[in-house]
Amino acid sequence: MSDIKIIQGKILSILKEFINICEENNLTYYALGGTLLGAVRHKGFIPWDDDIDIGMPREDYEKFKKLAPHSLPRTYKFLSEDTIGYKKAFSVIRDDSTKIIMNYSKEDLVESLWIDIFPLDGMPSNDLKKKIHSFRYLYTRMMVQLSQFNSLVNQKKENRPLTEKVIIAFANAVNIEKIISFNWAQKKYLQAIKKYSFSEAFAGNYTGAYKLREIVPSDYFGEPVLLEFQGIELSCPRKYKEYLTAIYGENYMQLPPEDKRIQHHYKIISLGEDKGEE
């Protein structure tokens, strides 16, 4: 079995544990990003993809954070923004029987395979409030990224806007991590993204890769619909077609060129003895 298939099997096993906890405790979740696209286009993983993206309305997300630490198998570890030393604004469930080296930034990071669990927060419909909130969000997010620049920012990412290239060059030149406090920046960032409820006119994943593009009309989420994913049923946004169009454009069902089918930047150390779900 290829490494990508073993990795997909491992993270599918984590996903099943997550779903069990949600179903037992009546918590709402939605497949997001490439996971949703995989469910719609492939009825499972995008063949070259190797992660799982899940979103939860903030209220359900906070409940899950309390349940997860004592509900998961022994080899799984739950990390959230409340975990000391963990520097993300979302949660992960990690399989500690695995080890990989992430090598997309200036510093190599030893990690385990994981699934991402993102909080879903709101955006007001009022134009002025929306502009103010958007600016505050983007500013505080940038401060968080700069505060851990060497380990977080993907400097191998292609096709960045000129503004981002200039900021990255400046951050490298002045060693920006020594200037901006992560704890200060993270506090301001979390305050910003939590400001508006999931019940607002717009909502989405502020911590995702696509930033404000991931904030969509709230009714795109709605009552989840079940779609097939690797032989299981996965909760997805009710208006998943509209959601995918907002994120990826109207041609989301079309496969990208082969040179754009890119896996994550990492080196495998160990994938454990169990190959996970198939």
C-alpha atoms as a printed R data frame, in Angstrom:
    type eleno elety resid chain resno       x      y       z
1   ATOM     1    CA   MET     A     1   0.000  0.000   0.000
2   ATOM     2    CA   SER     A     2   1.357  3.476  -0.917
3   ATOM     3    CA   ASP     A     3   2.221  6.034   1.764
4   ATOM     4    CA   ILE     A     4  -0.655  8.315   0.702
5   ATOM     5    CA   LYS     A     5  -3.161  5.451   1.099
6   ATOM     6    CA   ILE     A     6  -1.773  4.595   4.551
7   ATOM     7    CA   ILE     A     7  -1.958  8.245   5.587
8   ATOM     8    CA   GLN     A     8  -5.533  8.544   4.333
9   ATOM     9    CA   GLY     A     9  -6.461  5.372   6.228
10  ATOM    10    CA   LYS     A    10  -4.932  6.740   9.426
11  ATOM    11    CA   ILE     A    11  -6.728 10.055   9.303
12  ATOM    12    CA   LEU     A    12  -9.992  8.369   8.290
13  ATOM    13    CA   SER     A    13  -9.741  6.419  11.556
14  ATOM    14    CA   ILE     A    14  -9.377  9.707  13.464
15  ATOM    15    CA   LEU     A    15 -12.366 11.147  11.594
16  ATOM    16    CA   LYS     A    16 -14.533  8.186  12.614
17  ATOM    17    CA   GLU     A    17 -13.681  8.727  16.287
18  ATOM    18    CA   PHE     A    18 -14.564 12.405  15.918
19  ATOM    19    CA   ILE     A    19 -17.912 11.576  14.291
20  ATOM    20    CA   ASN     A    20 -18.749  9.087  17.058
21  ATOM    21    CA   ILE     A    21 -18.235 11.763  19.733
22  ATOM    22    CA   CYS     A    22 -20.368 14.260  17.797
23  ATOM    23    CA   GLU     A    23 -23.189 11.774  17.264
24  ATOM    24    CA   GLU     A    24 -23.179 10.636  20.899
25  ATOM    25    CA   ASN     A    25 -23.390 14.244  22.104
26  ATOM    26    CA   ASN     A    26 -25.655 15.732  19.405
27  ATOM    27    CA   LEU     A    27 -22.999 18.140  18.125
28  ATOM    28    CA   THR     A    28 -23.190 19.741  14.684
29  ATOM    29    CA   TYR     A    29 -20.227 19.617  12.317
30  ATOM    30    CA   TYR     A    30 -19.623 20.132   8.600
31  ATOM    31    CA   ALA     A    31 -17.015 18.882   6.156
32  ATOM    32    CA   LEU     A    32 -15.090 21.874   4.798
33  ATOM    33    CA   GLY     A    33 -12.522 22.668   2.131
34  ATOM    34    CA   GLY     A    34 -10.849 19.785   0.359
35  ATOM    35    CA   THR     A    35 -12.729 17.255   2.481
36  ATOM    36    CA   LEU     A    36 -16.084 18.558   1.255
37  ATOM    37    CA   LEU     A    37 -14.763 18.792  -2.293
38  ATOM    38    CA   GLY     A    38 -13.560 15.193  -2.023
39  ATOM    39    CA   ALA     A    39 -16.966 14.022  -0.793
40  ATOM    40    CA   VAL     A    40 -18.765 15.745  -3.663
41  ATOM    41    CA   ARG     A    41 -16.318 15.021  -6.479
42  ATOM    42    CA   HIS     A    42 -14.746 11.693  -5.418
43  ATOM    43    CA   LYS     A    43 -17.047 10.313  -2.688
44  ATOM    44    CA   GLY     A    44 -13.930 10.270  -0.519
45  ATOM    45    CA   PHE     A    45 -10.458 11.727  -0.411
46  ATOM    46    CA   ILE     A    46  -9.160 13.791  -3.282
47  ATOM    47    CA   PRO     A    47  -6.647 11.162  -4.508
48  ATOM    48    CA   TRP     A    48  -3.578 13.315  -3.795
49  ATOM    49    CA   ASP     A    49  -4.950 14.935  -0.625
50  ATOM    50    CA   ASP     A    50  -3.847 13.880   2.835
51  ATOM    51    CA   ASP     A    51  -5.805 15.852   5.407
52  ATOM    52    CA   ILE     A    52  -9.285 16.289   6.840
53  ATOM    53    CA   ASP     A    53 -10.968 19.678   7.388
54  ATOM    54    CA   ILE     A    54 -14.003 19.889   9.678
55  ATOM    55    CA   GLY     A    55 -15.929 22.957  10.878
56  ATOM    56    CA   MET     A    56 -18.187 23.318  13.910
57  ATOM    57    CA   PRO     A    57 -20.414 26.243  14.930
58  ATOM    58    CA   ARG     A    58 -18.597 27.991  17.788
59  ATOM    59    CA   GLU     A    59 -21.060 26.770  20.442
60  ATOM    60    CA   ASP     A    60 -20.652 23.122  19.395
61  ATOM    61    CA   TYR     A    61 -16.903 23.609  18.974
62  ATOM    62    CA   GLU     A    62 -16.536 24.785  22.583
63  ATOM    63    CA   LYS     A    63 -18.569 21.797  23.809
64  ATOM    64    CA   PHE     A    64 -16.388 19.424  21.801
65  ATOM    65    CA   LYS     A    65 -13.249 20.914  23.332
66  ATOM    66    CA   LYS     A    66 -14.504 19.875  26.785
67  ATOM    67    CA   LEU     A    67 -15.484 16.357  25.690
68  ATOM    68    CA   ALA     A    68 -12.540 15.377  23.485
69  ATOM    69    CA   PRO     A    69  -9.702 14.980  26.023
70  ATOM    70    CA   HIS     A    70 -11.457 12.165  27.895
71  ATOM    71    CA   SER     A    71 -13.366 10.654  24.949
72  ATOM    72    CA   LEU     A    72 -10.584  9.763  22.513
73  ATOM    73    CA   PRO     A    73  -8.478  6.570  22.292
74  ATOM    74    CA   ARG     A    74  -5.186  6.459  24.188
75  ATOM    75    CA   THR     A    75  -2.973  7.010  21.126
76  ATOM    76    CA   TYR     A    76  -4.927 10.117  20.071
77  ATOM    77    CA   LYS     A    77  -4.190 13.564  21.484
78  ATOM    78    CA   PHE     A    78  -6.482 16.590  21.377
79  ATOM    79    CA   LEU     A    79  -4.946 20.051  21.067
80  ATOM    80    CA   SER     A    80  -6.774 23.384  20.964
81  ATOM    81    CA   GLU     A    81  -6.033 27.076  21.318
82  ATOM    82    CA   ASP     A    82  -6.332 26.508  25.087
83  ATOM    83    CA   THR     A    83  -3.443 23.987  25.083
84  ATOM    84    CA   ILE     A    84  -0.194 25.421  26.425
85  ATOM    85    CA   GLY     A    85   2.479 25.492  23.731
86  ATOM    86    CA   TYR     A    86   0.028 24.904  20.874
87  ATOM    87    CA   LYS     A    87  -0.097 27.992  18.666
88  ATOM    88    CA   LYS     A    88  -3.166 27.654  16.459
89  ATOM    89    CA   ALA     A    89  -6.639 29.223  16.728
90  ATOM    90    CA   PHE     A    90  -8.354 25.914  15.932
91  ATOM    91    CA   SER     A    91  -8.137 22.332  17.200
92  ATOM    92    CA   VAL     A    92  -6.580 19.103  16.018
93  ATOM    93    CA   ILE     A    93  -6.922 15.437  16.906
94  ATOM    94    CA   ARG     A    94  -3.493 13.878  16.514
95  ATOM    95    CA   ASP     A    95  -2.466 10.238  16.127
96  ATOM    96    CA   ASP     A    96   0.687 10.031  18.249
97  ATOM    97    CA   SER     A    97   1.601  6.596  16.867
98  ATOM    98    CA   THR     A    98   2.767  8.455  13.734
99  ATOM    99    CA   LYS     A    99   5.596 10.916  13.145
100 ATOM   100    CA   ILE     A   100   6.266 13.249  10.212
101 ATOM   101    CA   ILE     A   101   8.507 16.273   9.633
102 ATOM   102    CA   MET     A   102   6.748 19.351   8.253
103 ATOM   103    CA   ASN     A   103   9.226 21.209   6.039
104 ATOM   104    CA   TYR     A   104   7.272 24.045   4.428
105 ATOM   105    CA   SER     A   105   8.767 26.849   6.549
106 ATOM   106    CA   LYS     A   106  12.235 27.951   7.652
107 ATOM   107    CA   GLU     A   107  12.088 25.560  10.631
108 ATOM   108    CA   ASP     A   108  11.381 21.819  10.334
109 ATOM   109    CA   LEU     A   109   8.618 20.714  12.724
110 ATOM   110    CA   VAL     A   110   8.106 17.165  14.017
111 ATOM   111    CA   GLU     A   111   4.375 16.421  14.020
112 ATOM   112    CA   SER     A   112   1.911 13.519  14.042
113 ATOM   113    CA   LEU     A   113  -0.863 12.886  11.508
114 ATOM   114    CA   TRP     A   114  -3.995 14.776  12.444
115 ATOM   115    CA   ILE     A   115  -7.388 16.122  11.441
116 ATOM   116    CA   ASP     A   116  -8.259 19.822  11.693
117 ATOM   117    CA   ILE     A   117 -11.347 21.031  13.532
118 ATOM   118    CA   PHE     A   118 -12.190 24.668  12.854
119 ATOM   119    CA   PRO     A   119 -14.599 26.945  14.753
120 ATOM   120    CA   LEU     A   120 -17.242 28.638  12.613
121 ATOM   121    CA   ASP     A   121 -18.010 32.233  13.582
122 ATOM   122    CA   GLY     A   122 -20.197 35.024  12.256
123 ATOM   123    CA   MET     A   123 -19.945 38.171  10.153
124 ATOM   124    CA   PRO     A   124 -22.541 40.984  10.327
125 ATOM   125    CA   SER     A   125 -24.571 42.049   7.286
126 ATOM   126    CA   ASN     A   126 -24.202 45.785   7.935
127 ATOM   127    CA   ASP     A   127 -21.654 47.082   5.410
128 ATOM   128    CA   LEU     A   128 -19.764 49.360   7.813
129 ATOM   129    CA   LYS     A   129 -19.584 46.741  10.563
130 ATOM   130    CA   LYS     A   130 -18.485 44.160   7.978
131 ATOM   131    CA   LYS     A   131 -15.630 46.395   6.761
132 ATOM   132    CA   ILE     A   132 -14.449 47.169  10.304
133 ATOM   133    CA   HIS     A   133 -14.629 43.525  11.343
134 ATOM   134    CA   SER     A   134 -12.859 42.343   8.192
135 ATOM   135    CA   PHE     A   135  -9.994 44.793   8.741
136 ATOM   136    CA   ARG     A   136  -9.653 43.841  12.406
137 ATOM   137    CA   TYR     A   137  -9.652 40.158  11.524
138 ATOM   138    CA   LEU     A   138  -7.035 40.460   8.774
139 ATOM   139    CA   TYR     A   139  -4.807 42.687  10.907
140 ATOM   140    CA   THR     A   140  -4.866 40.433  13.983
141 ATOM   141    CA   ARG     A   141  -4.374 37.323  11.862
142 ATOM   142    CA   MET     A   142  -1.310 38.888  10.253
143 ATOM   143    CA   MET     A   143   0.083 39.772  13.703
144 ATOM   144    CA   VAL     A   144  -0.285 36.133  14.822
145 ATOM   145    CA   GLN     A   145   1.474 34.879  11.711
146 ATOM   146    CA   LEU     A   146   4.322 37.357  12.087
147 ATOM   147    CA   SER     A   147   4.728 36.496  15.780
148 ATOM   148    CA   GLN     A   148   5.667 32.913  14.798
149 ATOM   149    CA   PHE     A   149   6.971 33.699  11.360
150 ATOM   150    CA   ASN     A   150   9.819 31.183  11.105
151 ATOM   151    CA   SER     A   151   7.727 28.136  12.052
152 ATOM   152    CA   LEU     A   152   4.321 29.074  10.638
153 ATOM   153    CA   VAL     A   153   4.579 31.007   7.388
154 ATOM   154    CA   ASN     A   154   4.775 28.782   4.330
155 ATOM   155    CA   GLN     A   155   7.590 30.441   2.423
156 ATOM   156    CA   LYS     A   156   7.352 27.827  -0.346
157 ATOM   157    CA   LYS     A   157   3.830 28.915  -1.268
158 ATOM   158    CA   GLU     A   158   3.658 30.119  -4.855
159 ATOM   159    CA   ASN     A   159   1.690 32.945  -6.461
160 ATOM   160    CA   ARG     A   160   1.492 35.172  -3.385
161 ATOM   161    CA   PRO     A   161   0.250 38.748  -3.955
162 ATOM   162    CA   LEU     A   162   2.987 41.403  -4.095
163 ATOM   163    CA   THR     A   163   1.859 42.813  -0.724
164 ATOM   164    CA   GLU     A   164   2.430 39.467   0.996
165 ATOM   165    CA   LYS     A   165   5.825 39.076  -0.671
166 ATOM   166    CA   VAL     A   166   6.887 42.494   0.627
167 ATOM   167    CA   ILE     A   167   5.697 41.697   4.164
168 ATOM   168    CA   ILE     A   168   7.545 38.352   4.145
169 ATOM   169    CA   ALA     A   169  10.745 39.994   2.911
170 ATOM   170    CA   PHE     A   170  10.477 42.656   5.628
171 ATOM   171    CA   ALA     A   171   9.757 40.067   8.339
172 ATOM   172    CA   ASN     A   172  12.827 38.080   7.328
173 ATOM   173    CA   ALA     A   173  15.000 41.193   7.318
174 ATOM   174    CA   VAL     A   174  14.066 42.406  10.822
175 ATOM   175    CA   ASN     A   175  13.550 38.988  12.515
176 ATOM   176    CA   ILE     A   176   9.939 39.909  13.257
177 ATOM   177    CA   GLU     A   177   9.379 37.147  15.836
178 ATOM   178    CA   LYS     A   178  11.583 39.080  18.278
179 ATOM   179    CA   ILE     A   179   9.344 42.132  17.986
180 ATOM   180    CA   ILE     A   180   5.758 40.810  18.178
181 ATOM   181    CA   SER     A   181   4.525 38.808  21.193
182 ATOM   182    CA   PHE     A   182   2.567 35.688  20.207
183 ATOM   183    CA   ASN     A   183   0.450 35.716  23.393
184 ATOM   184    CA   TRP     A   184  -0.628 39.316  22.748
185 ATOM   185    CA   ALA     A   185  -1.343 38.703  19.080
186 ATOM   186    CA   GLN     A   186  -3.260 35.446  19.685
187 ATOM   187    CA   LYS     A   187  -5.449 37.076  22.359
188 ATOM   188    CA   LYS     A   188  -6.421 39.904  19.975
189 ATOM   189    CA   TYR     A   189  -7.010 37.461  17.111
190 ATOM   190    CA   LEU     A   190  -9.321 35.202  19.133
191 ATOM   191    CA   GLN     A   191 -11.264 38.221  20.386
192 ATOM   192    CA   ALA     A   192 -11.744 39.348  16.794
193 ATOM   193    CA   ILE     A   193 -12.973 36.084  15.288
194 ATOM   194    CA   LYS     A   194 -15.297 35.315  18.222
195 ATOM   195    CA   LYS     A   195 -17.011 38.717  18.121
196 ATOM   196    CA   TYR     A   196 -20.009 37.670  16.026
197 ATOM   197    CA   SER     A   197 -22.192 34.600  16.406
198 ATOM   198    CA   PHE     A   198 -22.601 31.804  13.864
199 ATOM   199    CA   SER     A   199 -26.265 32.907  13.643
200 ATOM   200    CA   GLU     A   200 -25.328 36.178  11.890
201 ATOM   201    CA   ALA     A   201 -26.177 36.690   8.213
202 ATOM   202    CA   PHE     A   202 -22.720 35.434   7.212
203 ATOM   203    CA   ALA     A   203 -20.491 32.833   8.822
204 ATOM   204    CA   GLY     A   204 -17.535 30.607   8.179
205 ATOM   205    CA   ASN     A   205 -14.009 29.571   9.025
206 ATOM   206    CA   TYR     A   206 -11.840 32.586   9.821
207 ATOM   207    CA   THR     A   207  -8.816 30.367  10.487
208 ATOM   208    CA   GLY     A   208  -8.821 28.732   7.041
209 ATOM   209    CA   ALA     A   209  -6.331 29.198   4.224
210 ATOM   210    CA   TYR     A   210  -8.695 31.266   2.074
211 ATOM   211    CA   LYS     A   211  -9.394 33.936   4.705
212 ATOM   212    CA   LEU     A   212 -12.496 36.042   3.920
213 ATOM   213    CA   ARG     A   213 -13.404 33.862   0.932
214 ATOM   214    CA   GLU     A   214 -14.468 31.262   3.512
215 ATOM   215    CA   ILE     A   215 -17.084 33.607   5.006
216 ATOM   216    CA   VAL     A   216 -20.340 32.814   3.213
217 ATOM   217    CA   PRO     A   217 -24.084 33.357   3.748
218 ATOM   218    CA   SER     A   218 -25.010 31.439   6.908
219 ATOM   219    CA   ASP     A   219 -27.786 29.555   5.175
220 ATOM   220    CA   TYR     A   220 -25.153 27.747   3.099
221 ATOM   221    CA   PHE     A   221 -24.519 25.692   6.243
222 ATOM   222    CA   GLY     A   222 -28.020 25.113   7.622
223 ATOM   223    CA   GLU     A   223 -29.200 21.631   8.586
224 ATOM   224    CA   PRO     A   224 -26.355 19.286   7.526
225 ATOM   225    CA   VAL     A   225 -26.833 16.858   4.649
226 ATOM   226    CA   LEU     A   226 -25.078 13.494   4.592
227 ATOM   227    CA   LEU     A   227 -22.726 12.700   1.722
228 ATOM   228    CA   GLU     A   228 -20.660  9.579   1.145
229 ATOM   229    CA   PHE     A   229 -16.994  9.761   2.109
230 ATOM   230    CA   GLN     A   230 -14.838  6.616   1.918
231 ATOM   231    CA   GLY     A   231 -17.844  4.430   2.679
232 ATOM   232    CA   ILE     A   232 -19.139  6.471   5.613
233 ATOM   233    CA   GLU     A   233 -21.716  9.263   5.845
234 ATOM   234    CA   LEU     A   234 -20.262 12.706   6.438
235 ATOM   235    CA   SER     A   235 -22.188 15.827   7.518
236 ATOM   236    CA   CYS     A   236 -21.862 18.591   4.939
237 ATOM   237    CA   PRO     A   237 -23.279 22.096   4.419
238 ATOM   238    CA   ARG     A   238 -26.831 21.984   3.120
239 ATOM   239    CA   LYS     A   239 -25.980 24.265   0.203
240 ATOM   240    CA   TYR     A   240 -22.675 22.535  -0.476
241 ATOM   241    CA   LYS     A   241 -22.708 23.427  -4.174
242 ATOM   242    CA   GLU     A   242 -22.951 27.140  -3.398
243 ATOM   243    CA   TYR     A   243 -20.303 26.789  -0.691
244 ATOM   244    CA   LEU     A   244 -17.840 25.044  -3.017
245 ATOM   245    CA   THR     A   245 -18.474 27.633  -5.729
246 ATOM   246    CA   ALA     A   246 -17.686 30.428  -3.271
247 ATOM   247    CA   ILE     A   247 -14.394 28.772  -2.260
248 ATOM   248    CA   TYR     A   248 -13.174 27.170  -5.492
249 ATOM   249    CA   GLY     A   249 -15.198 28.759  -8.281
250 ATOM   250    CA   GLU     A   250 -17.913 27.329 -10.501
251 ATOM   251    CA   ASN     A   251 -15.610 24.707 -12.063
252 ATOM   252    CA   TYR     A   252 -14.918 22.911  -8.772
253 ATOM   253    CA   MET     A   253 -15.944 19.553 -10.268
254 ATOM   254    CA   GLN     A   254 -13.174 19.815 -12.848
255 ATOM   255    CA   LEU     A   255  -9.874 18.147 -11.928
256 ATOM   256    CA   PRO     A   256  -6.891 20.525 -11.792
257 ATOM   257    CA   PRO     A   257  -3.895 20.001 -14.127
258 ATOM   258    CA   GLU     A   258  -1.538 17.278 -12.900
259 ATOM   259    CA   ASP     A   259   1.161 19.795 -11.958
260 ATOM   260    CA   LYS     A   260  -1.327 21.467  -9.569
261 ATOM   261    CA   ARG     A   261  -2.193 18.238  -7.712
262 ATOM   262    CA   ILE     A   262   0.142 19.014  -4.840
263 ATOM   263    CA   GLN     A   263   0.533 17.114  -1.571
264 ATOM   264    CA   HIS     A   264   1.664 18.748   1.657
265 ATOM   265    CA   HIS     A   265   5.335 19.406   2.352
266 ATOM   266    CA   TYR     A   266   6.520 16.736   4.793
267 ATOM   267    CA   LYS     A   267   8.878 13.838   5.314
268 ATOM   268    CA   ILE     A   268   7.528 10.611   6.839
269 ATOM   269    CA   ILE     A   269   9.367  9.194   9.860
270 ATOM   270    CA   SER     A   270   6.855  6.583  11.003
271 ATOM   271    CA   LEU     A   271   3.261  5.688  10.156
272 ATOM   272    CA   GLY     A   272   2.824  3.252  13.055
273 ATOM   273    CA   GLU     A   273   2.039 -0.451  12.838
274 ATOM   274    CA   ASP     A   274  -1.714 -0.204  12.152
275 ATOM   275    CA   LYS     A   275  -2.491  1.006   8.621
276 ATOM   276    CA   GLY     A   276  -5.812  2.512   9.704
277 ATOM   277    CA   GLU     A   277  -9.074  2.309   7.789
278 ATOM   278    CA   GLU     A   278  -9.179  1.211   4.153
